[in-house]
Amino acid sequence: MIDPKKLDHLRSKYSGSGGDDFHDPEFKRVAALQFSGGKRVQPFAGVSTLLDAPYRPDAPDLADFGGLDIALVGVPMDLGVTNRAGARLGPRAVRAVERIGPYEHVLRMVPSAACTLADVGDVPLSSRFNLETCHADIQAFYHKVMDAGVVPLSVGGDHSITYSILKALGRGRPVGMVHFDAHCDTGGAYEGSKFHHGGPFRQAVLDGVLDPERTVQIGIRGSTEYLWEFSYESGMTVIHAEDIPKRGIEDVIATARKVVGDGPVYVSFDVDCLDPVYAPGTGTPEVGGVTTREALAILRGLSGIDVIGGDVVEVAPQYDATTNTAQAGAQMLFEILCLSVGALARRKG
C-alpha cells in the first residue's frame, strides 16, 4: 500500500499539472524544446524528413550549405547490389519513421538543439541506369559538402555508396572507420565492376582514403568469409558476430576505440549487421547477427571519438513487412548523429 505521506506529496506536486510541467532540470530543459503552449508537434503530421529535421533542399545550391553544421542526405541508389535489390527506396522508408529522438537518454543530449541540422534531400543522380555515373555524381556531391565544411550523415542505397563518400571525406588524409556489417565488403571487382556493395572498402584503402589499421568491422558472419582476405591482409580489425557475446560489449567498445584512436572516423552501419529478426528488410540477410540492443550499446560507447561523417545503408523496405528495419535504421542514424554532434562541439570548443 502506498505511503499516505508520499501520496500527499505527489498530489501536491503533480495534481493539476500539464504534460509540459517538469521539475527535474534536465527533463525541463528537454521539454522546453518540444512543447509550445502545452502541445507537442504531432509525429504523424507534416512532410516526412530524416529524423524529423527541417527540410532544406536549397542548401546544396548554396556555397555554405545555408550555414548547416550537419546535413542529412538520401542516396537512393542500389545498382551495386549482388543479391536482392530495393535499397534505393531506403531513404524514403527511413524518412517515414516517426518518433526517433529528440532525446538520447543514455548520452543525455538533444542533438538537434546543439547544432544546425537539416535534411537536404537526395543526391541528384544524372542516370538511374548507369552505376559508374551514379558514383561520379555521389562523389561530386560530397566534395561540395566537404568544401562547405559540413558533416554529412547519409541514408542509402546500397553499401557501394560509401566508397564514393569516402573518396570525398578522405581526400586530404585517410580516415578511420567503425563499420557495422554482416560482411567485410572488401572483395575485388566482380564482372568488370569495382562499384559493387561487396567491395567499397578495398577500393577505399587502395585509393588512400581509408586507413585499414584504423578500421574495425563489427558483426561479421556468414558463408562469404573467404571473400574477405583483404581485411586481414590490410590490417583491419574484424570482430565476428558470434564473438560479441563471448567478449562482452565493453571489450568490443574498448577495442573499437583503441583501433580508431584520436583521428577522424567515419561510421558506416549496414542494417544487415543486425540479425534478420530485427532487420529482415535488407538485400543480403544473414542469421546469427547483432541485436539492436547490442548495436545501440556499442554506438553509445563510442561517444568521444572524432566522427566526421556516417551512413546507414541497405534498408530495403519491400522485405520489411513490419517496418522494423526502417525503425532500426532510423535509430542507428540518430545515434550516429549524437556522436557527430559531440565531435563537432569538441572541434569547435
Buried (B, 14 or more C-beta within 10 A) or exposed (E): EEEEEEEEEEEEEEEEEEEBEBEEEEEEEBBEEBBEEEEEEEEEEEEBBBBBBBBBEEBBEBEEBBEBBBBBBBBBBBBBBBEBBBBBBBBBBBBBBEEBBBBBEEBEBBBBBBBBBBBBBBBEBEEEEEBEBBBBBBBBBBBBBBEBEBBBBBBBBBBBBBBBBBBBBBBEEBBBBBBBBBBBBBBEEBEEBBBBBBBBBBBBBEBEBBBBEBBBBBBBBBEBBEBBBBBEEBEBBBBBBEBBEEEEBEEBBEBBBEBBBEBBBBBBBBBBBBBBEBBBBBBBBBEEBBBBEBBBBBBBBBBEBBBBBBBBBBBBBEBBEEBBBBBBBBBBBBBBBBBBBBBBEEEEE
